[in-house]
């Protein structure tokens, strides 16, 4: 990599907030670029860091990882973290590989090998996985193809071709006006429905309506099923990822008074719980725990079920998701995490995936998805969010739905 644009920064006590965010953006991008396979251009699902910062990427990836690999390159380009030509070349590499990967009616399987770009049935944990077509994973990838089409006009043909081949309506059940969880091609059966409004899976309806001509009922039906508690729209498990992630790409808080109030309250509830129960630290969201196991974390009072863990493990990406809305609270939480726990921030690489604030044990793994959320959240907080490219695509079909629901 060319010297200069991926330069590393050493933390300084007197460092201002703008400089700290710049360091976070550059270090995180540096790590993400090192997770890309040089032959296929695909990002690894995760990376393990040694004590000396030697990186060992996994050899698997998902449609969401591949899609968010596009998103971070757009964000990095716009923030000046990487040169536009480098971002364009790397996005083009991803698109070229996607063109030759095995799919079902243009829809991508849940796991691929990044070195061969072939389907894999072996999880990075060593276990076996059944081939599956996930609706939300394909929605995220489709959204990022829409982004590539808008951010790089010279790649419009490649991105548009991939989108035109995706039979996304296959994953929608018009009888219930809900998306299926996905499809098992070997069984020729669908998984159960996704009926939750306060979840990241609402992106299914938004992408389906805007890009694939699915009925607006896909969104209004979700809205009818929403659950609220103390003026908060409940997610599945009470995590930041579920509630805030779609707002990185869709101007929900600008188009809906309800979403504006909801995100504000949702963040405040996590902050308040942290002050009472986690030594002032906060940020519960699915992540790799300090032992390297992917675990779903969330607050029970913010979710419809109590299957997610509360406890003392917090993840930095949750604070970054809140950054565009609660800048001072988010930056202070991140500063405290970095300065309190010696292993939570790796100079030149950014935050590890989580830390136990009771024991001080930090994870030694990074998820490319979580790093991507960090990078794109910083861009949004700087007024350079990738949603700027997507907003015009949602103006005609999605904005009226948000405004209509806000008045109910």
C-alpha positions in Angstrom: 0.0 0.0 0.0 1.3 3.4 -0.9 2.8 5.4 2.0 1.0 8.5 3.2 -2.7 7.7 2.9 -2.7 4.8 5.3 -0.4 6.5 7.8 -0.7 5.5 11.5 -1.3 7.7 14.4 -0.1 7.4 18.0 -2.7 8.3 20.7 -1.9 11.6 22.4 -3.6 12.8 25.6 -4.2 16.3 24.2 -5.7 14.9 21.0 -8.9 16.8 20.0 -12.1 15.0 19.0 -11.7 15.7 15.3 -8.2 14.3 15.3 -9.2 11.3 17.3 -12.0 10.5 14.8 -9.5 10.9 11.9 -7.2 8.5 13.6 -10.0 6.0 14.2 -11.0 6.3 10.5 -7.5 5.8 9.2 -6.6 2.9 11.5 -9.8 1.1 10.9 -9.5 1.4 7.2 -5.9 0.2 7.4 -7.1 -3.0 9.1 -10.0 -3.5 6.7 -7.7 -3.2 3.7 -5.5 -5.9 5.2 -8.5 -8.2 5.4 -9.0 -8.2 1.6 -7.9 -11.2 -0.4 -5.6 -10.0 -3.1 -6.8 -12.4 -5.8 -10.6 -12.1 -5.4 -10.9 -8.7 -3.7 -13.3 -10.2 -1.2 -13.1 -9.2 2.5 -12.6 -11.8 5.2 -15.4 -12.2 7.7 -13.0 -11.6 10.6 -9.4 -11.4 11.6 -7.5 -12.6 14.6 -4.7 -10.4 16.1 -1.7 -11.6 17.9 -0.1 -9.7 20.8 2.3 -8.2 18.3 -0.5 -7.3 15.9 0.1 -10.1 13.4 -3.2 -10.5 11.5 -4.7 -13.9 10.6 -7.8 -13.4 8.4 -10.5 -16.0 8.2 -11.0 -17.6 4.8 -14.8 -17.1 4.7 -17.1 -14.2 3.9 -20.8 -13.5 3.6 -23.0 -11.4 1.3 -23.2 -8.7 4.0 -19.4 -8.7 4.4 -18.9 -8.3 0.6 -21.5 -5.6 0.4 -20.2 -3.6 3.4 -16.7 -4.0 1.8 -18.1 -1.7 -0.9 -19.6 0.7 1.6 -16.4 1.3 3.5 -14.5 2.0 0.3 -17.0 4.7 -0.6 -16.9 6.1 2.9 -13.1 6.0 2.9 -12.9 7.8 -0.5 -15.2 10.5 0.7 -13.3 11.1 3.9 -10.0 11.2 2.1 -8.7 8.1 3.9 -8.0 6.4 0.6 -7.6 7.9 -2.9 -10.7 7.7 -5.2 -8.8 5.6 -7.8 -7.9 3.0 -5.2 -11.4 2.8 -3.9 -12.8 2.5 -7.4 -10.4 -0.2 -8.3 -11.2 -2.2 -5.2 -14.9 -1.9 -5.7 -14.5 -3.0 -9.3 -12.5 -6.0 -8.2 -15.4 -7.0 -5.8 -18.0 -6.6 -8.5 -15.9 -8.7 -11.0 -15.7 -11.5 -8.5 -19.4 -11.3 -7.7 -20.2 -11.8 -11.3 -18.6 -15.3 -11.4 -19.8 -16.6 -8.0 -22.4 -19.3 -7.8 -25.9 -18.1 -7.0 -29.5 -19.2 -7.1 -31.6 -16.9 -9.3 -29.0 -14.2 -8.8 -29.2 -14.5 -5.0 -26.0 -15.2 -3.0 -25.4 -18.0 -0.6 -24.6 -17.2 3.0 -21.0 -18.4 3.1 -18.2 -18.3 0.5 -14.4 -18.9 0.5 -12.6 -15.7 -0.1 -9.6 -17.4 -1.8 -11.6 -19.4 -4.4 -14.9 -17.4 -4.3 -16.7 -20.8 -4.1 -19.5 -21.7 -1.8 -18.2 -23.1 1.5 -20.1 -25.3 3.9 -17.4 -25.1 6.6 -17.7 -22.3 9.1 -14.6 -20.5 10.5 -15.4 -22.2 13.8 -14.9 -25.5 12.1 -18.5 -26.5 12.1 -20.6 -27.3 9.1 -23.2 -24.9 7.6 -26.1 -25.8 5.4 -26.3 -23.8 2.1 -28.8 -21.0 2.7 -30.0 -17.9 0.9 -30.6 -15.2 3.5 -33.0 -12.4 2.7 -31.4 -9.8 4.9 -27.9 -10.7 3.7 -29.0 -10.3 0.1 -30.8 -7.1 1.0 -27.6 -5.6 2.4 -25.6 -6.7 -0.6 -28.2 -5.3 -3.0 -28.2 -2.0 -1.1 -24.4 -1.8 -1.5 -24.7 -2.6 -5.2 -27.1 0.3 -5.5 -24.5 2.4 -3.7 -21.7 1.3 -6.1 -23.9 2.2 -9.0 -24.4 5.7 -7.7 -20.9 6.4 -6.2 -19.0 5.1 -9.2 -20.8 5.9 -12.5 -18.2 4.0 -14.4 -19.1 0.9 -12.6 -22.9 1.3 -13.1 -23.0 -1.4 -15.7 -21.4 -4.0 -13.5 -23.4 -3.2 -10.4 -26.6 -2.9 -12.4 -26.1 -6.2 -14.0 -25.8 -8.0 -10.7 -28.9 -6.2 -9.4 -30.9 -7.1 -12.5 -30.1 -10.8 -11.9 -31.2 -10.9 -8.3 -34.7 -12.4 -7.9 -35.2 -10.7 -4.6 -39.1 -10.9 -4.8 -38.6 -14.7 -4.5 -37.8 -14.0 -0.8 -41.1 -12.1 -0.2 -44.4 -13.7 0.8 -47.2 -11.6 -0.7 -49.8 -13.5 1.2 -48.4 -12.4 4.5 -46.8 -9.2 3.2 -43.6 -10.3 5.0 -40.2 -11.4 3.9 -39.1 -15.0 4.5 -36.0 -15.4 6.6 -34.5 -17.0 3.6 -34.4 -20.1 1.4 -32.8 -23.5 1.6 -32.0 -24.5 -2.0 -31.2 -28.1 -1.1 -34.6 -28.5 0.5 -36.5 -26.2 -1.8 -38.1 -24.6 1.3 -38.3 -21.2 2.9 -37.3 -20.3 6.4 -39.8 -18.5 8.7 -40.9 -14.9 8.3 -39.2 -11.7 9.6 -42.1 -9.8 11.3 -40.1 -7.4 13.4 -40.2 -3.6 12.7 -37.5 -2.5 15.1 -34.8 -4.7 13.5 -32.1 -4.4 10.9 -34.2 -6.7 8.7 -36.5 -3.7 7.9 -33.9 -3.1 5.2 -35.5 -6.0 3.3 -38.7 -4.0 2.8 -36.9 -0.7 2.0 -34.6 -2.3 -0.7 -37.4 -4.5 -2.0 -39.8 -1.6 -2.5 -37.2 0.9 -3.9 -35.3 -1.4 -6.2 -37.3 -4.5 -6.9 -40.9 -3.3 -7.2 -42.2 -5.1 -4.2 -45.5 -3.8 -2.7 -45.3 -1.0 -0.1 -47.4 -3.4 2.0 -44.0 -5.0 2.9 -43.2 -1.9 5.0 -46.7 -1.1 6.3 -47.2 -4.6 7.5 -44.0 -4.4 9.5 -45.1 -1.1 11.0 -48.5 -2.6 12.1 -46.5 -5.3 14.0 -44.2 -2.9 15.8 -43.9 -3.3 19.6 -43.1 -0.3 21.9 -42.1 0.1 25.5 -41.6 3.4 27.3 -41.6 5.2 23.9 -39.0 3.0 22.4 -39.5 0.8 19.3 -38.4 -2.6 20.5 -35.8 -4.6 18.6 -35.4 -8.3 18.8 -32.7 -8.4 21.4 -32.1 -4.8 22.5 -28.9 -4.2 20.5 -27.6 -1.1 18.8 -27.0 -3.0 15.6 -30.6 -3.9 15.1 -32.1 -0.5 15.8 -29.6 1.9 14.3 -27.9 0.2 11.4 -30.5 1.0 8.6 -30.3 4.7 9.5 -26.7 4.7 8.3 -28.2 4.5 4.8 -31.8 5.7 5.0 -32.6 9.1 6.5 -35.1 7.7 9.0 -34.6 10.4 11.6 -35.1 13.1 9.0 -38.2 11.5 7.5 -39.9 10.3 10.6 -40.5 12.1 13.9 -41.1 8.7 15.5 -37.7 7.4 14.4 -35.9 10.6 15.5 -37.4 10.2 19.0 -36.9 6.5 19.1 -33.2 6.5 18.2 -32.6 9.3 20.8 -34.4 7.3 23.5 -32.8 4.0 22.5 -29.3 5.4 22.9 -30.1 7.1 26.1 -31.4 3.8 27.6 -28.1 2.1 26.8 -26.1 5.0 28.3 -28.3 5.0 31.4 -27.9 1.3 31.9 -24.2 1.5 31.5 -23.9 4.2 34.2 -25.8 2.0 36.6 -24.5 -1.4 35.8 -21.3 -1.3 33.8 -19.0 1.3 35.5 -20.3 4.0 33.1 -19.4 2.1 29.9 -22.1 1.3 27.3 -22.6 -0.3 23.9 -24.4 -3.6 23.7 -24.6 -5.2 20.3 -23.7 -8.6 18.7 -20.0 -9.1 18.5 -17.1 -11.5 19.1 -16.7 -11.8 22.9 -13.2 -11.6 24.5 -12.9 -15.4 24.1 -13.5 -15.1 20.3 -17.1 -16.5 20.3 -19.7 -14.6 18.4 -22.3 -13.6 20.9 -25.5 -11.6 20.8 -25.5 -8.8 23.3 -28.4 -6.4 24.0 -30.5 -4.9 26.8 -33.6 -6.8 27.8 -35.7 -3.7 28.2 -35.1 -2.7 24.6 -35.9 -6.1 23.0 -39.0 -8.3 22.5 -37.2 -11.3 23.9 -34.5 -11.9 26.5 -32.3 -14.2 24.5 -29.5 -11.6 24.1 -26.9 -11.2 26.8 -26.5 -8.1 29.0 -23.5 -8.5 31.2 -20.2 -6.5 31.1 -19.1 -7.1 27.4 -19.5 -4.0 25.3 -18.5 -3.4 21.7 -17.0 -0.2 20.3 -19.1 -0.4 17.1 -22.2 0.3 19.2 -20.8 3.7 20.2 -19.9 4.5 16.7 -23.5 3.7 15.5 -24.6 6.3 18.0 -22.0 8.8 16.9 -24.0 10.7 14.3 -26.8 11.4 16.9 -24.9 11.6 20.3 -21.5 12.8 19.3 -20.2 13.9 22.7 -21.5 10.8 24.6 -20.2 8.5 21.9 -16.7 10.0 21.8 -16.4 10.1 25.5 -17.3 6.4 25.8 -14.8 5.5 23.1 -12.1 7.7 24.7 -12.6 6.0 28.0 -12.6 2.5 26.5 -9.3 3.3 24.7 -7.6 4.9 27.7 -8.9 2.5 30.4 -8.2 -0.9 28.8 -4.7 -1.3 27.3 -5.6 -3.9 24.7 -8.9 -2.6 23.4 -7.3 -0.3 20.8 -4.4 -1.5 18.6 -2.3 1.4 17.2 -2.6 1.4 13.5 -5.5 -1.1 13.4 -8.2 0.4 15.5 -10.6 -1.2 18.1 -10.8 -4.9 18.8 -14.4 -6.3 18.7 -15.2 -6.1 22.4 -14.0 -5.8 26.0 -15.3 -7.1 29.3 -15.4 -3.9 31.4 -15.5 -5.9 34.6 -12.4 -8.0 34.0 -10.6 -5.8 31.4 -10.2 -8.8 29.0 -10.3 -7.5 25.4 -11.1 -9.6 22.3 -8.3 -10.5 19.9 -10.6 -10.6 17.0 -12.2 -8.1 14.6 -15.3 -8.6 12.4 -15.1 -6.8 9.1 -18.8 -6.0 9.4 -18.2 -4.2 12.7 -15.3 -2.3 11.3 -17.4 -1.3 8.3 -20.1 0.0 10.7 -17.4 2.0 12.5 -16.0 3.5 9.3 -19.4 4.4 7.8 -20.6 5.9 11.1 -17.6 8.2 11.2 -18.4 9.3 7.7 -22.0 10.0 8.6 -21.0 12.0 11.7 -18.8 14.1 9.4 -21.7 14.8 7.0 -20.2 12.4 4.5 -22.5 9.4 5.0 -22.9 7.0 2.1 -26.6 7.5 2.5 -26.2 10.7 0.5 -25.9 8.6 -2.7 -28.9 6.5 -1.8 -31.4 9.1 -0.5 -32.6 10.1 -4.0 -33.3 6.4 -4.8 -35.7 6.3 -1.7 -37.3 9.7 -2.2 -40.2 8.6 -4.3 -41.3 5.3 -2.8 -39.8 5.2 0.7 -40.1 8.7 2.1 -43.9 8.8 1.8 -44.1 5.6 3.8 -42.1 7.1 6.6 -44.1 10.3 6.6 -47.4 8.4 6.5 -46.3 6.1 9.4 -45.2 9.2 11.4 -48.7 10.6 11.3 -50.4 7.5 12.5 
